[in-house]
Amino acid sequence: MSYAPQPSSDTHDLEQAKTWLRTYQRVRAATEAICAPLHKEDYMVQSMADVSPPKWHIAHVSWFFEAFILKPFQPGYQTLDPAYDHLFNSYYETHGVPFPRAERGAISRPTVDDVYCYRAHVDQAMQALLENPPEEHLPEILRRLELGLPHEQQHQELLLMDIKHILAQNPLCPAYRDDLAPGLAPTPEQEVPPLGWIAYPAGIREIGHDASRGGFAYDNEMGRHRQFVEAFEIADRPVTNGEFLAFMQDGGYATPEHWLADGWATVKAEGWQAPLYWVERDGVWHHYTLGGLVPVDLSAPVCHVSFFEADAYAQWAGARLPTEAEWETVAQDVPLSGNFVDQDHLQPIAAAKAEGTPSQMFGDVWEWTGSAYRPYPGFRKLPGSLGEYNGKFMSGQMVLRGGCCATPADHIRATYRNFFPPEARWAFSGFRLARDSGA
């Protein structure tokens, strides 16, 4: 989905730039709204190497606009502090030397107030640029802005992931917010039915973003191509907490034959016995949510499981994970709606009855696929430092699809390819099953 009218090489329209400015301001305001419930003490915590302190996130997304739009295209632009180019560069080695990711929690200065001043400084400069853009550079400015806005939306989701991990380390289990929209408890006749299967015939499928139809997509979605997909069946909904609990109670975490070798080694090394954030209290499983510690909703999709756990469950259940080509084959014909951040649950919720069609393909949980994150045929990285955005990570990662309860609704599409290492659990990640046709 595009955020504004598409930039083109022959369109130097001031009104177009003003439309983008309004969209820029909306996206930036959404980031600050996510941070509004935080206390200053929360902004500094780095609970593990993969988590960034909230203060770093809100500085980094400002750095992105400064480094790739303001410095190249705003004559006379002055940064507040040259050191910020080092402190808030994430991984762009061709741009400069990034500050080590695992040490971001050590950056006590600049302060939270300083970072918000930096953010305001960048916003003022971006407004001035888009209100009076240099005509000769406007197409490139808009192209970079169209990447910068979904980049900030990615960090909005990362903020919620990281805030959850940070607060979950506190034995007091503090709630990030106590006013989240509740999920509706299903009545007995609406309870999640047994898992159903939907069959798809073998055939040649078109996979990837269709550039001829317009709209924004990341470079890793490009290279639309034909792919033969064998006949398969896919589950009509994701695996639920209750179903995953049955796997646990059947010794799932203690039975090596269900697990890939790396997964079993991780289970033993990390002592996994349940999904991340689960804790048993007086014989009842609870889990930490952004609303605090609550009993696990057995009807909701299981969340915060790794690829290894998803694959082990599939082995136990006599099924497998869908390939990303299978997942996209299904998703192409499913309405793009679901439980996104806009619904304000910030937690997966139980699905309504599927009625013979796949449910919860979008929103609730990112769904692990059985596909490694690799380039499509014809993939081309973006030129310059922006070429590091996706391509450099196409090794050792697995693909997830569909968005989650922390994803902005206008950020997702059927071709969107997310990726994480197979052991990662702090994302809002779940899964649905697939199997070969007739299995």
Secondary structure, 3 states (H helix, E strand, C coil): CCCCCCCCCCCCCHHHHHHHHHHHHHHHHHHHHHHCCCCHHHHHCCCCCCCCCHHHHHHHHHHHHHHHHHHHHCCCCCCCCCCHHHHCCCCCCCCCCCCCHHHHHHCCCCCHHHHHHHHHHHHHHHHHHHHCCCHHHHHHHHHHHHHHHHHHHHHHHHHHHHHHHHHHCCCCCCCCCCCCCCCCCCCHHHCCCCCCEEEECCEEEEECCCHHHCCCCCHHHCCCEEEEECCEEEECCCCEHHHHHHHHHCCHHHCHHHCCHHHHHHHHHHCCCCCCCEEEECCEEEEEECCEEEECCCCCECCCCCHHHHHHHHHHCCCECCCHHHHHHHHCCCCCCCECHHHCCCCCCCCCCCCCCCCCCCECCEEEEEEECCCCCCCCCCCHHHHHCCHHHCCCCEEEECCCCCCCHHHCCCCCCEEECCCCCCCCEECCCEEECCC
